Amino acid sequence: MFFFTLRSMASSVKEIQSVRNACRVLEFIASRQPVGVSDIARATGIDKSAVHRLAVTLNAAGWLDRTAEARWTISPMLSGTLPKSATRSLTEAARPLLERARDQTGETAMLVIPDGERLLIAAIAESHHTLRVSVRAGVEMPARSSSALRILAAHASPADLAVYRQVDPGLTEKALAAARERGWAVNDAELSDDTRAVGVALLGPGGQPVGALVLCGPATRFTRRDIEPYGKLVATLAAGWAPALRNPNHTPRAPSGRNRAPK
């Protein structure tokens, strides 16, 4: 995810409104991609037809890409001109963990990062099964009752915890203490009847959570018997997070005896 900061400077030069609007459109798309014209217009206050013209123009310039669902995303060309963001660094460091979790279990693994009261999916290692949890990077995921929110809240600062509790009042001290003690949190088919997930916090140098590693799969295959072993698996992988953050080429060690083939 990329952020554009617009700074206003005192000047006698009159600004070009269309350019300013284009910057606002880019900023919003970068924070919420993929996103449609209606949502952009609603958020920015720019006329819908004007948003459409700006998006088409930015697409022609190579700065935006259009998905099959008529949504807009920041193009790789524009992404390549920007400084490497913290999110991209986290994504690169987490990639080996996601792939290990996916390969060890056969289920989809995701890097989820907090953004205020929202949770965003930053990276995915998707299951190879025909029946699988399939999501897109860059989209917001439901936060309430999720394993990601629960484990992030278990390690959150008091200020962040207050925000998380506005999203999910069920984040009690007892539940958070249990998640901390285990090292992972679970969503037992609470967001959807047909999926289960376990999540573990990825802690930054200061001990605060910078993201969550989430493993999720269809409940018909990811059964309740798998919850504890999968939770221990992602917790073990997350133990290699600190060296991976310093060195993206670091390969986290998998738990002994867990080199299982996908079911």
GUVEX-949068 format. One line per field, with one value per atom (N, C-alpha, C): chain; x, y, z; residue in one letter; residue number from 1. Coordinates in steps of 0.1 Angstrom, whole numbers. Example, Ala and Ser with C-alpha at 12.3 -4.5 7.8 and 13.67 -1.06 7.14 Angstrom:
2
mimar [A	A	A	A	A	A]
c1 [132	123	132	128	137	129]
c2 [-57	-45	-33	-22	-11	0]
c3 [78	78	78	71	71	79]
fidren [A	A	A	S	S	S]
nupa [1	1	1	2	2	2]
end
This chain:
263
mimar [A	A	A	A	A	A	A	A	A	A	A	A	A	A	A	A	A	A	A	A	A	A	A	A	A	A	A	A	A	A	A	A	A	A	A	A	A	A	A	A	A	A	A	A	A	A	A	A	A	A	A	A	A	A	A	A	A	A	A	A	A	A	A	A	A	A	A	A	A	A	A	A	A	A	A	A	A	A	A	A	A	A	A	A	A	A	A	A	A	A	A	A	A	A	A	A	A	A	A	A	A	A	A	A	A	A	A	A	A	A	A	A	A	A	A	A	A	A	A	A	A	A	A	A	A	A	A	A	A	A	A	A	A	A	A	A	A	A	A	A	A	A	A	A	A	A	A	A	A	A	A	A	A	A	A	A	A	A	A	A	A	A	A	A	A	A	A	A	A	A	A	A	A	A	A	A	A	A	A	A	A	A	A	A	A	A	A	A	A	A	A	A	A	A	A	A	A	A	A	A	A	A	A	A	A	A	A	A	A	A	A	A	A	A	A	A	A	A	A	A	A	A	A	A	A	A	A	A	A	A	A	A	A	A	A	A	A	A	A	A	A	A	A	A	A	A	A	A	A	A	A	A	A	A	A	A	A	A	A	A	A	A	A	A	A	A	A	A	A	A	A	A	A	A	A	A	A	A	A	A	A	A	A	A	A	A	A	A	A	A	A	A	A	A	A	A	A	A	A	A	A	A	A	A	A	A	A	A	A	A	A	A	A	A	A	A	A	A	A	A	A	A	A	A	A	A	A	A	A	A	A	A	A	A	A	A	A	A	A	A	A	A	A	A	A	A	A	A	A	A	A	A	A	A	A	A	A	A	A	A	A	A	A	A	A	A	A	A	A	A	A	A	A	A	A	A	A	A	A	A	A	A	A	A	A	A	A	A	A	A	A	A	A	A	A	A	A	A	A	A	A	A	A	A	A	A	A	A	A	A	A	A	A	A	A	A	A	A	A	A	A	A	A	A	A	A	A	A	A	A	A	A	A	A	A	A	A	A	A	A	A	A	A	A	A	A	A	A	A	A	A	A	A	A	A	A	A	A	A	A	A	A	A	A	A	A	A	A	A	A	A	A	A	A	A	A	A	A	A	A	A	A	A	A	A	A	A	A	A	A	A	A	A	A	A	A	A	A	A	A	A	A	A	A	A	A	A	A	A	A	A	A	A	A	A	A	A	A	A	A	A	A	A	A	A	A	A	A	A	A	A	A	A	A	A	A	A	A	A	A	A	A	A	A	A	A	A	A	A	A	A	A	A	A	A	A	A	A	A	A	A	A	A	A	A	A	A	A	A	A	A	A	A	A	A	A	A	A	A	A	A	A	A	A	A	A	A	A	A	A	A	A	A	A	A	A	A	A	A	A	A	A	A	A	A	A	A	A	A	A	A	A	A	A	A	A	A	A	A	A	A	A	A	A	A	A	A	A	A	A	A	A	A	A	A	A	A	A	A	A	A	A	A	A	A	A	A	A	A	A	A	A	A	A	A	A	A	A	A	A	A	A	A	A	A	A	A	A	A	A	A	A	A	A	A	A	A	A	A	A	A	A	A	A	A	A	A	A	A	A	A	A	A	A	A	A	A	A	A	A	A	A	A	A	A	A	A	A	A	A	A	A	A	A	A	A	A	A	A	A	A	A	A	A	A	A	A	A	A	A	A	A	A	A	A	A	A	A	A	A	A	A	A	A	A	A	A	A	A	A	A	A	A	A	A	A	A	A	A	A	A	A	A	A	A	A	A	A	A	A	A	A	A	A	A	A	A	A	A	A	A	A	A	A	A	A	A	A	A]
c1 [8	0	9	5	13	6	12	6	12	4	8	5	15	13	13	3	2	5	14	18	15	7	4	15	19	29	24	27	22	29	21	26	17	22	14	9	15	11	-2	-11	-25	-24	-29	-29	-38	-35	-43	-52	-65	-74	-75	-74	-75	-63	-51	-39	-41	-46	-49	-59	-69	-79	-73	-64	-57	-49	-42	-35	-44	-55	-64	-70	-72	-77	-66	-54	-43	-41	-42	-40	-51	-63	-74	-72	-70	-68	-57	-46	-34	-37	-47	-50	-61	-69	-80	-81	-71	-71	-74	-82	-88	-101	-104	-116	-123	-136	-144	-146	-151	-153	-163	-173	-183	-178	-170	-163	-153	-146	-136	-143	-154	-162	-168	-173	-179	-169	-157	-147	-140	-138	-131	-140	-153	-161	-160	-153	-151	-163	-168	-179	-175	-185	-182	-177	-183	-178	-164	-160	-147	-137	-141	-133	-130	-140	-139	-129	-130	-121	-106	-105	-91	-85	-94	-89	-85	-93	-90	-77	-75	-63	-51	-52	-41	-37	-48	-46	-38	-42	-35	-20	-18	-4	4	-3	4	5	-2	-2	-12	-23	-33	-36	-40	-45	-59	-67	-81	-83	-90	-93	-105	-107	-118	-131	-131	-144	-146	-138	-139	-134	-125	-119	-105	-100	-87	-77	-64	-53	-41	-32	-19	-11	-6	1	15	21	35	45	42	51	52	40	41	46	43	48	63	69	84	91	83	90	89	82	81	91	95	104	98	106	102	95	82	74	77	72	74	65	54	45	52	58	65	77	84	94	89	77	71	67	61	56	68	79	91	96	96	101	92	79	69	67	71	68	73	85	89	81	76	67	54	48	36	37	48	49	52	59	62	49	41	28	19	18	10	15	28	34	33	34	33	19	9	-5	-14	-10	-18	-29	-29	-40	-34	-43	-39	-34	-23	-16	-16	-19	-20	-12	-7	-1	-12	-16	-26	-20	-22	-16	-28	-26	-36	-35	-46	-46	-58	-54	-65	-74	-87	-96	-98	-91	-93	-81	-84	-73	-72	-60	-58	-49	-53	-45	-34	-21	-10	-3	-4	2	-4	-3	-10	-1	-1	4	-8	-14	-27	-25	-35	-35	-36	-30	-31	-43	-51	-63	-73	-81	-92	-102	-105	-114	-104	-105	-95	-101	-95	-98	-90	-97	-91	-94	-84	-86	-75	-77	-68	-60	-47	-39	-44	-44	-48	-62	-70	-84	-85	-96	-99	-106	-102	-108	-118	-128	-137	-128	-129	-121	-127	-140	-147	-147	-143	-142	-131	-123	-112	-100	-93	-81	-70	-70	-60	-62	-75	-78	-75	-79	-78	-63	-54	-40	-33	-37	-32	-36	-48	-53	-46	-43	-36	-22	-16	-3	-3	-15	-16	-13	-10	-8	-22	-23	-36	-44	-38	-45	-50	-42	-47	-58	-56	-66	-80	-80	-92	-99	-91	-97	-102	-95	-99	-112	-113	-125	-138	-136	-147	-152	-143	-147	-153	-146	-151	-151	-163	-164	-161	-160	-157	-142	-134	-120	-118	-122	-120	-106	-103	-90	-87	-97	-95	-92	-99	-97	-83	-79	-66	-55	-56	-46	-44	-55	-55	-47	-50	-43	-28	-25	-10	-4	-10	-4	-2	-12	-10	0	0	8	1	-12	-20	-35	-43	-57	-64	-77	-84	-98	-102	-116	-122	-131	-136	-150	-149	-161	-170	-165	-173	-176	-166	-169	-177	-175	-182	-183	-194	-197	-187	-182	-174	-159	-154	-140	-135	-122	-116	-102	-97	-84	-77	-64	-56	-46	-43	-35	-24	-13	-2	3	7	12	27	30	43	48	58	62	73	73	84	95	105	117	113	102	98	88	85	76	61	58	45	42	29	26	25	32	32	23	19	10	7	-1	-5	-3	2	3	-10	-18	-31	-31	-35	-37	-51	-57	-72	-75	-86	-90	-104	-110	-124	-125	-136	-139	-140	-143	-144	-130	-120	-106	-98	-100	-94	-103	-102	-111	-107	-115	-112	-100	-98	-86	-73	-74	-62	-59	-69	-67	-54	-52	-40	-27	-26	-13	-10	-21	-18	-15	-21	-17	-3	1	15	25	21	29	31	21	23	30	28	36	51	54	68	74	66	71	73	64	65	77	82	94	106	105	116	114	104	100	111	116	126	138	145	156	151	139	134	132	128	126	139	150	163	169	165	171	160	154	144	148	161	166	166	164	164	152	155	144	140	128	123	123	127	127	112	109	96	96	85	85	88	95	98	86	87	77	65	65	53	54	64	65	55	42	31	27	22	17	3	-1	-15	-25	-35	-45	-54]
c2 [-12	0	12	22	34	46	56	68	80	89	102	113	121	132	145	152	165	176	184	195	209	217	230	240	248	259	272	282	296	300	304	307	316	325	334	327	315	308	300	302	296	281	273	259	255	243	238	227	230	222	208	206	193	184	190	183	179	189	186	174	175	164	151	151	138	133	142	137	131	137	132	118	117	104	93	97	87	83	93	91	81	83	75	60	59	46	39	46	39	34	40	36	25	24	15	5	5	-3	-18	-25	-19	-12	-1	7	12	13	18	33	38	52	58	51	56	58	49	50	62	63	74	88	89	101	105	94	96	101	95	98	112	115	127	140	137	148	153	146	150	144	151	146	133	124	110	110	118	119	124	134	139	128	121	110	100	96	87	92	105	111	111	114	114	100	90	76	71	74	70	77	90	97	91	88	83	69	62	48	49	59	61	65	72	76	65	54	42	42	52	53	45	41	33	21	10	-2	-4	-10	-13	-28	-32	-46	-51	-64	-69	-65	-61	-57	-42	-35	-21	-13	-18	-11	-7	3	9	6	4	1	9	11	18	8	13	5	1	-10	-13	-3	4	15	26	30	41	36	24	18	18	15	14	27	38	51	57	50	54	48	55	49	37	28	15	18	14	17	7	10	1	-12	-10	-21	-31	-25	-34	-42	-35	-42	-53	-51	-61	-73	-69	-80	-88	-82	-90	-99	-94	-101	-113	-111	-121	-131	-129	-138	-152	-154	-168	-175	-167	-173	-177	-169	-172	-185	-186	-197	-210	-209	-220	-225	-216	-219	-226	-220	-226	-240	-242	-255	-265	-261	-271	-276	-268	-272	-274	-268	-268	-258	-249	-239	-225	-216	-202	-195	-188	-180	-165	-156	-142	-133	-122	-112	-101	-99	-89	-78	-65	-54	-45	-39	-30	-16	-10	4	11	16	22	10	12	1	-9	-7	-16	-26	-38	-48	-49	-48	-49	-62	-68	-80	-75	-76	-71	-81	-94	-104	-117	-126	-139	-150	-161	-174	-183	-184	-191	-206	-213	-227	-232	-244	-250	-259	-261	-269	-262	-270	-264	-257	-263	-257	-250	-237	-230	-216	-209	-196	-187	-179	-171	-156	-148	-134	-126	-113	-104	-95	-94	-84	-70	-62	-48	-46	-56	-54	-55	-49	-49	-62	-68	-80	-77	-85	-83	-84	-75	-75	-82	-79	-84	-99	-105	-120	-126	-119	-125	-129	-139	-143	-132	-125	-114	-103	-99	-88	-93	-105	-110	-111	-116	-117	-103	-94	-81	-74	-75	-69	-75	-87	-94	-88	-82	-76	-61	-55	-41	-31	-19	-9	-5	1	5	14	23	31	23	14	6	-4	-9	-19	-12	1	8	9	11	12	-2	-12	-26	-30	-25	-29	-22	-11	-4	-13	-20	-29	-42	-47	-60	-60	-57	-56	-69	-80	-93	-95	-85	-86	-84	-94	-92	-95	-91	-94	-108	-116	-131	-137	-133	-138	-134	-122	-117	-124	-126	-133	-147	-154	-167	-168	-158	-157	-155	-146	-143	-156	-163	-175	-186	-188	-198	-193	-180	-175	-174	-177	-176	-175	-169	-168	-176	-179	-187	-180	-183	-180	-193	-198	-211	-210	-208	-206	-195	-185	-174	-163	-161	-151	-157	-170	-177	-192	-198	-211	-221	-218	-228	-225	-216	-214	-213	-217	-216	-209	-203	-196	-195	-195	-192	-181	-172	-161	-159	-154	-151	-137	-130	-116	-117	-107	-105	-92	-93	-82	-75	-61	-53	-52	-44	-43	-38	-30	-25	-34	-46	-55	-52	-42	-40	-47	-52	-59	-50	-55	-47	-54	-66	-74	-87	-95	-109	-118	-130	-141	-150	-151	-158	-170	-181	-193	-197	-198	-201	-211	-218	-228	-232	-240	-244	-254	-252	-259	-274	-278	-293	-299	-291	-297	-292	-279	-273	-276	-287	-292	-286	-289	-284	-292	-304	-311	-304	-296	-290	-276	-271	-258	-257	-266	-265	-267	-278	-280	-269	-263	-252	-240	-238	-226	-227	-239	-240	-238	-243	-241	-226	-218	-204	-197	-201	-195	-198	-210	-213	-206	-205	-197	-182	-177	-163	-160	-171	-169	-165	-168	-164	-151	-144	-131	-121	-119	-109	-110	-121	-122	-120	-124	-122	-108	-100	-86	-79	-83	-77	-82	-95	-101	-109	-103	-110	-124	-127	-140	-150	-146	-156	-166	-178	-189	-194	-191	-195	-211	-216	-230	-235	-246	-252	-261	-263	-272	-286	-293	-307	-316	-324	-333	-327	-315	-309	-307	-314	-313	-322	-319	-327	-322	-331	-328	-322	-314	-309	-321	-319	-329	-330]
c3 [0	0	0	-8	-9	-5	1	6	-1	-5	-11	-1	3	12	4	4	-3	7	4	13	6	13	8	12	2	5	1	9	5	-8	-17	-30	-37	-46	-54	-66	-69	-81	-79	-88	-86	-89	-81	-83	-94	-100	-111	-105	-104	-97	-102	-115	-121	-116	-115	-110	-96	-88	-74	-72	-80	-80	-84	-94	-98	-86	-79	-67	-56	-54	-44	-48	-61	-66	-65	-68	-66	-52	-43	-29	-23	-27	-23	-28	-41	-47	-40	-38	-31	-18	-10	3	4	-7	-7	-18	-27	-39	-36	-46	-58	-54	-61	-57	-70	-69	-80	-80	-92	-94	-84	-81	-71	-58	-53	-40	-39	-50	-51	-50	-58	-59	-45	-39	-25	-15	-16	-5	-8	-20	-24	-26	-28	-31	-45	-54	-68	-76	-85	-94	-100	-100	-105	-119	-128	-142	-143	-134	-134	-129	-119	-114	-125	-132	-143	-154	-157	-167	-162	-149	-143	-143	-139	-139	-152	-162	-176	-181	-177	-181	-174	-161	-154	-159	-163	-169	-182	-190	-203	-201	-190	-187	-181	-177	-172	-156	-150	-135	-128	-135	-129	-138	-131	-138	-135	-145	-144	-143	-133	-131	-140	-140	-148	-142	-129	-123	-123	-132	-134	-122	-114	-103	-106	-99	-102	-91	-96	-87	-92	-83	-87	-95	-106	-116	-111	-115	-112	-116	-127	-131	-121	-116	-106	-93	-89	-77	-77	-89	-90	-88	-90	-89	-74	-65	-52	-43	-32	-22	-16	-12	-7	7	8	20	30	43	53	51	44	41	32	22	12	19	28	36	44	51	58	50	38	29	24	21	16	28	40	51	54	52	56	46	33	22	25	30	33	44	53	64	58	49	43	35	27	18	26	37	46	52	57	63	53	41	30	27	25	21	32	44	55	58	54	57	45	34	22	22	32	33	30	27	24	36	34	44	40	49	46	56	51	60	61	74	76	84	80	87	92	104	110	104	101	96	104	116	125	129	127	131	119	108	97	97	91	88	73	68	54	50	40	35	27	32	25	15	18	10	12	2	3	-3	3	-3	-4	-16	-17	-18	-12	-13	-27	-30	-43	-45	-34	-35	-44	-51	-58	-49	-38	-28	-18	-18	-9	-6	4	7	-3	-10	-21	-18	-16	-14	-22	-23	-30	-21	-24	-16	-18	-8	-9	-4	-2	2	18	22	37	40	52	56	68	70	82	94	103	115	127	129	141	142	153	155	147	140	132	141	137	145	144	133	132	142	143	153	167	170	183	188	179	183	183	174	174	187	191	203	215	215	226	229	219	220	218	218	214	226	223	233	238	250	255	245	238	228	217	211	200	205	217	222	223	227	228	215	204	191	187	189	185	193	205	213	208	201	194	183	176	165	171	181	187	202	208	222	229	222	228	231	229	232	247	255	270	274	286	292	293	296	297	284	274	260	255	258	253	260	273	281	276	273	267	254	245	232	234	244	246	251	260	266	256	247	236	226	223	212	199	199	187	190	181	182	172	174	165	161	149	145	141	149	147	139	126	118	123	128	133	123	114	103	92	90	80	84	82	87	80	69	61	61	70	71	85	87	100	98	109	107	121	120	132	128	138	135	146	143	152	149	160	158	153	145	140	147	156	164	159	160	155	166	163	172	186	187	200	207	201	208	204	197	192	180	178	166	154	143	130	120	124	114	121	113	118	106	109	100	102	92	94	84	89	81	81	69	69	58	60	50	52	43	44	56	63	75	73	61	57	58	56	56	68	71	83	95	101	111	125	135	148	153	149	153	148	137	132	138	146	152	160	170	178	171	163	156	146	139	130	138	149	158	162	166	170	159	147	135	132	131	128	139	151	162	161	157	155	143	133	121	125	133	137	146	152	161	152	139	130	123	128	122	124	136	138	129	128	118	104	101	87	84	94	92	89	96	93	80	76	64	57	46	39	34	33	27	38	51	62	60	62	60	74	78	92	92	104	106	108	102	104	117	123	135	131	140	137	135	124	121	115	110	104	89	83	69	62	64	59	45	37	24	26	16	17	17	25	26	14]
fidren [M	M	M	F	F	F	F	F	F	F	F	F	T	T	T	L	L	L	R	R	R	S	S	S	M	M	M	A	A	A	S	S	S	S	S	S	V	V	V	K	K	K	E	E	E	I	I	I	Q	Q	Q	S	S	S	V	V	V	R	R	R	N	N	N	A	A	A	C	C	C	R	R	R	V	V	V	L	L	L	E	E	E	F	F	F	I	I	I	A	A	A	S	S	S	R	R	R	Q	Q	Q	P	P	P	V	V	V	G	G	G	V	V	V	S	S	S	D	D	D	I	I	I	A	A	A	R	R	R	A	A	A	T	T	T	G	G	G	I	I	I	D	D	D	K	K	K	S	S	S	A	A	A	V	V	V	H	H	H	R	R	R	L	L	L	A	A	A	V	V	V	T	T	T	L	L	L	N	N	N	A	A	A	A	A	A	G	G	G	W	W	W	L	L	L	D	D	D	R	R	R	T	T	T	A	A	A	E	E	E	A	A	A	R	R	R	W	W	W	T	T	T	I	I	I	S	S	S	P	P	P	M	M	M	L	L	L	S	S	S	G	G	G	T	T	T	L	L	L	P	P	P	K	K	K	S	S	S	A	A	A	T	T	T	R	R	R	S	S	S	L	L	L	T	T	T	E	E	E	A	A	A	A	A	A	R	R	R	P	P	P	L	L	L	L	L	L	E	E	E	R	R	R	A	A	A	R	R	R	D	D	D	Q	Q	Q	T	T	T	G	G	G	E	E	E	T	T	T	A	A	A	M	M	M	L	L	L	V	V	V	I	I	I	P	P	P	D	D	D	G	G	G	E	E	E	R	R	R	L	L	L	L	L	L	I	I	I	A	A	A	A	A	A	I	I	I	A	A	A	E	E	E	S	S	S	H	H	H	H	H	H	T	T	T	L	L	L	R	R	R	V	V	V	S	S	S	V	V	V	R	R	R	A	A	A	G	G	G	V	V	V	E	E	E	M	M	M	P	P	P	A	A	A	R	R	R	S	S	S	S	S	S	S	S	S	A	A	A	L	L	L	R	R	R	I	I	I	L	L	L	A	A	A	A	A	A	H	H	H	A	A	A	S	S	S	P	P	P	A	A	A	D	D	D	L	L	L	A	A	A	V	V	V	Y	Y	Y	R	R	R	Q	Q	Q	V	V	V	D	D	D	P	P	P	G	G	G	L	L	L	T	T	T	E	E	E	K	K	K	A	A	A	L	L	L	A	A	A	A	A	A	A	A	A	R	R	R	E	E	E	R	R	R	G	G	G	W	W	W	A	A	A	V	V	V	N	N	N	D	D	D	A	A	A	E	E	E	L	L	L	S	S	S	D	D	D	D	D	D	T	T	T	R	R	R	A	A	A	V	V	V	G	G	G	V	V	V	A	A	A	L	L	L	L	L	L	G	G	G	P	P	P	G	G	G	G	G	G	Q	Q	Q	P	P	P	V	V	V	G	G	G	A	A	A	L	L	L	V	V	V	L	L	L	C	C	C	G	G	G	P	P	P	A	A	A	T	T	T	R	R	R	F	F	F	T	T	T	R	R	R	R	R	R	D	D	D	I	I	I	E	E	E	P	P	P	Y	Y	Y	G	G	G	K	K	K	L	L	L	V	V	V	A	A	A	T	T	T	L	L	L	A	A	A	A	A	A	G	G	G	W	W	W	A	A	A	P	P	P	A	A	A	L	L	L	R	R	R	N	N	N	P	P	P	N	N	N	H	H	H	T	T	T	P	P	P	R	R	R	A	A	A	P	P	P	S	S	S	G	G	G	R	R	R	N	N	N	R	R	R	A	A	A	P	P	P	K	K	K]
nupa [1	1	1	2	2	2	3	3	3	4	4	4	5	5	5	6	6	6	7	7	7	8	8	8	9	9	9	10	10	10	11	11	11	12	12	12	13	13	13	14	14	14	15	15	15	16	16	16	17	17	17	18	18	18	19	19	19	20	20	20	21	21	21	22	22	22	23	23	23	24	24	24	25	25	25	26	26	26	27	27	27	28	28	28	29	29	29	30	30	30	31	31	31	32	32	32	33	33	33	34	34	34	35	35	35	36	36	36	37	37	37	38	38	38	39	39	39	40	40	40	41	41	41	42	42	42	43	43	43	44	44	44	45	45	45	46	46	46	47	47	47	48	48	48	49	49	49	50	50	50	51	51	51	52	52	52	53	53	53	54	54	54	55	55	55	56	56	56	57	57	57	58	58	58	59	59	59	60	60	60	61	61	61	62	62	62	63	63	63	64	64	64	65	65	65	66	66	66	67	67	67	68	68	68	69	69	69	70	70	70	71	71	71	72	72	72	73	73	73	74	74	74	75	75	75	76	76	76	77	77	77	78	78	78	79	79	79	80	80	80	81	81	81	82	82	82	83	83	83	84	84	84	85	85	85	86	86	86	87	87	87	88	88	88	89	89	89	90	90	90	91	91	91	92	92	92	93	93	93	94	94	94	95	95	95	96	96	96	97	97	97	98	98	98	99	99	99	100	100	100	101	101	101	102	102	102	103	103	103	104	104	104	105	105	105	106	106	106	107	107	107	108	108	108	109	109	109	110	110	110	111	111	111	112	112	112	113	113	113	114	114	114	115	115	115	116	116	116	117	117	117	118	118	118	119	119	119	120	120	120	121	121	121	122	122	122	123	123	123	124	124	124	125	125	125	126	126	126	127	127	127	128	128	128	129	129	129	130	130	130	131	131	131	132	132	132	133	133	133	134	134	134	135	135	135	136	136	136	137	137	137	138	138	138	139	139	139	140	140	140	141	141	141	142	142	142	143	143	143	144	144	144	145	145	145	146	146	146	147	147	147	148	148	148	149	149	149	150	150	150	151	151	151	152	152	152	153	153	153	154	154	154	155	155	155	156	156	156	157	157	157	158	158	158	159	159	159	160	160	160	161	161	161	162	162	162	163	163	163	164	164	164	165	165	165	166	166	166	167	167	167	168	168	168	169	169	169	170	170	170	171	171	171	172	172	172	173	173	173	174	174	174	175	175	175	176	176	176	177	177	177	178	178	178	179	179	179	180	180	180	181	181	181	182	182	182	183	183	183	184	184	184	185	185	185	186	186	186	187	187	187	188	188	188	189	189	189	190	190	190	191	191	191	192	192	192	193	193	193	194	194	194	195	195	195	196	196	196	197	197	197	198	198	198	199	199	199	200	200	200	201	201	201	202	202	202	203	203	203	204	204	204	205	205	205	206	206	206	207	207	207	208	208	208	209	209	209	210	210	210	211	211	211	212	212	212	213	213	213	214	214	214	215	215	215	216	216	216	217	217	217	218	218	218	219	219	219	220	220	220	221	221	221	222	222	222	223	223	223	224	224	224	225	225	225	226	226	226	227	227	227	228	228	228	229	229	229	230	230	230	231	231	231	232	232	232	233	233	233	234	234	234	235	235	235	236	236	236	237	237	237	238	238	238	239	239	239	240	240	240	241	241	241	242	242	242	243	243	243	244	244	244	245	245	245	246	246	246	247	247	247	248	248	248	249	249	249	250	250	250	251	251	251	252	252	252	253	253	253	254	254	254	255	255	255	256	256	256	257	257	257	258	258	258	259	259	259	260	260	260	261	261	261	262	262	262	263	263	263]
end
